Amino acid sequence: MGEYGSYVYRVAHSVLHDAKEAEDAAQEIFLQVYKSLPGYRFEGFKTWLTRIAIHKSIDLKRKRERRKEEQWDPAKVLHIAPAQEDGVLQHLMDEERRSQLRARILELPPGHRDIITAFYLEGKSYEDIAAEQSIAVKSVESRLYRARSWIREHWKEEEWR
């Protein structure tokens, strides 16, 4: 360790790019060298040591990357997951409400149905509706007023809100 300590540290640091991790890796590398001594064939000790150092450093780097991937904050996940579920649930509820509203609009008298559909579902302005139907803007306003009155008389409040 005295003779090759700084060399092993430099090899580990070249792979890991972190001083603290290179120090830890150097210790683990020397433990691996000690365990692997019975398999050493007495041919180029520094080459053999370098190979062990590189392989051990790469293994440690992979472990470090896996740890980063596995680290997550449960509070964040618990915070995000319900929001996503709520968004999906809200979307489904909105879609169901729209579907029910379209079905109810089909029950309206034809004159009321056209004006309600144009204004509320298609988002057209009074001027656009007036131009399409070749009527005055005041007529659009009055027809929309009568359609709303008809809805208030014939639908229960919770059905149209």
Buried (B, 14 or more C-beta within 10 A) or exposed (E): EEEBEEBBBEBBBEBBEBEEBBEBBBBBBBEBBEEEEEEEEEEEEEEBBBEBBBEBBBBBBEEEEEEEEEEEEEEEEEEEEEEEEEEEEEEEEEEEEEEEBEEBBEEBEEEBBBBBBBBBEEEBEBEBBBEEBEEEEEBBBEBBEBBBEBBEEBBEEEEEE
